[in-house]
């Protein structure tokens, strides 16, 4: 399926992304985002947690992208603060879903 503006995705991901991989065989640029997210809200308290997500072009990580696999993020820098002090960091894939028209896939990650 062809998406409107799909040619711009490669340039955007290359410019703003870092390399992500699965099983040391599928490599692609992806945009890493780490935000504080409200998980639960109650009358007396709110539970917030750090949520890390990676956005990639749909299909770029092949058929191996699914919940439970290990996703490796290489030398990511988020908000001008290095959150990965080594060459790479492994995450467990928690959730995978396509955004909007399906041209991009968002991967919600858990730190291993």
C-alpha positions as CSV (number, residue, x, y, z in Angstrom):
1,X,0.0,0.0,0.0
2,X,1.3,3.4,-0.9
3,X,0.9,6.3,1.5
4,X,0.8,10.0,0.9
5,X,4.2,11.6,1.6
6,X,5.8,8.2,2.2
7,X,9.0,9.5,0.4
8,X,9.4,12.1,3.2
9,X,9.4,9.4,5.9
10,X,12.8,8.0,5.1
11,X,14.4,11.5,5.2
12,X,12.6,12.4,8.4
13,X,13.6,9.1,10.2
14,X,17.2,9.4,9.0
15,X,17.5,13.0,10.1
16,X,15.8,12.7,13.5
17,X,16.2,9.0,14.3
18,X,18.7,6.5,15.6
19,X,19.3,2.9,14.5
20,X,17.1,0.3,16.1
21,X,17.3,-3.4,15.4
22,X,15.6,-6.8,16.2
23,X,17.5,-10.1,16.3
24,X,20.7,-8.5,14.9
25,X,19.2,-8.8,11.4
26,X,16.6,-6.1,10.9
27,X,18.0,-2.6,11.2
28,X,16.1,0.7,10.5
29,X,16.1,4.3,11.7
30,X,13.6,5.1,14.4
31,X,12.6,8.1,16.5
32,X,12.9,7.5,20.2
33,X,10.7,9.4,22.6
34,X,10.8,9.1,26.4
35,X,8.0,11.0,28.3
36,X,6.5,11.0,31.7
37,X,3.0,9.6,31.3
38,X,0.1,9.5,33.7
39,X,-0.8,5.8,34.1
40,X,-3.5,6.0,36.9
41,X,-5.4,8.8,38.3
42,X,-7.4,8.6,41.5
43,X,-9.0,10.9,44.0
44,X,-6.0,11.2,46.3
45,X,-3.0,10.3,44.0
46,X,-1.7,10.0,40.5
47,X,0.8,7.4,39.3
48,X,3.2,8.5,36.6
49,X,5.9,6.5,34.9
50,X,8.5,7.0,32.2
51,X,7.3,5.6,28.9
52,X,9.7,4.9,26.0
53,X,8.4,4.6,22.5
54,X,10.1,4.1,19.1
55,X,8.5,5.2,15.9
56,X,9.6,3.3,12.7
57,X,8.4,3.0,9.1
58,X,5.8,0.2,9.0
59,X,7.3,-3.1,7.8
60,X,10.9,-1.9,8.3
61,X,11.6,-4.4,11.1
62,X,10.1,-7.3,9.2
63,X,7.9,-10.1,10.5
64,X,9.8,-10.4,13.8
65,X,8.3,-7.2,15.3
66,X,5.8,-8.3,17.9
67,X,5.1,-8.1,21.6
68,X,7.8,-9.7,23.8
69,X,10.8,-9.6,21.4
70,X,13.9,-7.6,22.2
71,X,14.4,-4.3,20.4
72,X,17.9,-2.8,20.5
73,X,18.3,1.0,20.4
74,X,21.7,2.2,19.4
75,X,23.2,5.4,20.9
76,X,19.9,7.2,21.5
77,X,19.8,10.8,22.8
78,X,16.5,12.1,24.0
79,X,15.8,15.8,24.8
80,X,19.5,16.6,24.7
81,X,20.2,14.2,27.6
82,X,21.9,10.9,26.9
83,X,19.7,8.2,28.3
84,X,21.9,5.4,27.0
85,X,25.4,5.5,28.3
86,X,26.6,2.5,26.4
87,X,26.6,1.7,22.7
88,X,23.1,0.2,22.8
89,X,20.2,-0.5,25.1
90,X,17.9,-3.5,24.9
91,X,14.1,-3.1,25.5
92,X,11.3,-5.6,25.6
93,X,8.5,-4.7,23.1
94,X,5.3,-4.2,25.1
95,X,3.0,-3.0,22.4
96,X,3.0,-2.4,18.7
97,X,0.5,-0.4,16.7
98,X,0.3,1.6,13.5
99,X,-0.3,5.3,13.6
100,X,-3.0,7.2,11.6
101,X,-2.8,5.9,8.0
102,X,-0.5,3.0,8.8
103,X,2.7,4.4,7.3
104,X,4.4,4.6,10.7
105,X,4.5,2.0,13.5
106,X,4.7,3.0,17.2
107,X,6.5,0.6,19.5
108,X,6.0,0.9,23.3
109,X,9.1,-0.5,25.1
110,X,10.0,-1.7,28.6
111,X,13.6,-1.3,29.8
112,X,15.2,-4.8,30.2
